[in-house]
Amino acid sequence: MKFNSLKQFYAMKSKRDCLYDIFISLRHEYVYFMCCKSASSTVSHHLQYAEYEGTNLEVQDVNDHYASPHLRLYQLPEATALEVINSPRFRKIAFVRNPFTRILSCYLHRIVEERKMNPSKMVLYAATEFSDTNKPTFAQFLGFIADQPPGEMERHWQVQCASTLYRHLNYDFIGRQESLVDDLLAVEKLLFGREMFDRAALGAVRKGPRVTSAGARMREHFDAETIGLIRQIYADDFRAFGYPIDPPGF
């Protein structure tokens, strides 16, 4: 799909989500469409590391979007921004994750375990009677999400097809959290053609804000009801990215 204006683009992905989720390199001519809870912090670390090559600068906090060396759409003239979005010269990459482990990780991290208020909680609590002293069960959390259109979902649990505009952009590479190191090496070859990523961190250092061990905690939270809701909510992701419709290990 060709976008003729940023207004048209923002009608499909909000300005706020574009600020947090789209990372542009004019130097290396690529765009990283970040999908929350899909190894986003780790991927960001390696891409920032490569951007700083040849300078005396180092990667800071990858979750501080204002400390990133990447550009955002609003920082570019509209004609340049549209070229970045539309032109095949700018390679498009994204990373996704199995919907089962991704949404459980989101629930455990953003709702259950994080003590401070965050945008995910704000959205949930504003629309329901839940609170930090009355947290939803996993099934209740999924029931809330199931009533939301994909384009209106909070970015940490949004359908990945919607978050990445997968149906509307021509992607050069879609990596997976499940094969992260191999796919990072494939991205490195695609974008740079040589070693550019942080070798000390590949496969060893995790850059995300919290470890939830969602893959090992599925049997605590998955039953016929929750599995059915996840299949319903993330049907597009299962189809588009080829993930099995049964939870891993079940």
Secondary structure as GFF3:
##gff-version 3
##sequence-region A 1 250
A	DSSP	alpha_helix	6	10	.	.	.	ID=ss1
A	DSSP	alpha_helix	15	21	.	.	.	ID=ss2
A	DSSP	beta_strand	22	25	.	.	.	ID=ss3
A	DSSP	beta_strand	30	33	.	.	.	ID=ss4
A	DSSP	alpha_helix	40	51	.	.	.	ID=ss5
A	DSSP	three_ten_helix	65	67	.	.	.	ID=ss6
A	DSSP	three_ten_helix	73	75	.	.	.	ID=ss7
A	DSSP	alpha_helix	78	86	.	.	.	ID=ss8
A	DSSP	beta_strand	91	96	.	.	.	ID=ss9
A	DSSP	alpha_helix	99	106	.	.	.	ID=ss10
A	DSSP	pi_helix	107	113	.	.	.	ID=ss11
A	DSSP	alpha_helix	119	127	.	.	.	ID=ss12
A	DSSP	alpha_helix	138	146	.	.	.	ID=ss13
A	DSSP	three_ten_helix	150	152	.	.	.	ID=ss14
A	DSSP	alpha_helix	160	163	.	.	.	ID=ss15
A	DSSP	beta_strand	173	176	.	.	.	ID=ss16
A	DSSP	three_ten_helix	177	179	.	.	.	ID=ss17
A	DSSP	alpha_helix	180	191	.	.	.	ID=ss18
A	DSSP	three_ten_helix	214	216	.	.	.	ID=ss19
A	DSSP	alpha_helix	218	221	.	.	.	ID=ss20
A	DSSP	alpha_helix	224	233	.	.	.	ID=ss21
A	DSSP	alpha_helix	235	241	.	.	.	ID=ss22
###
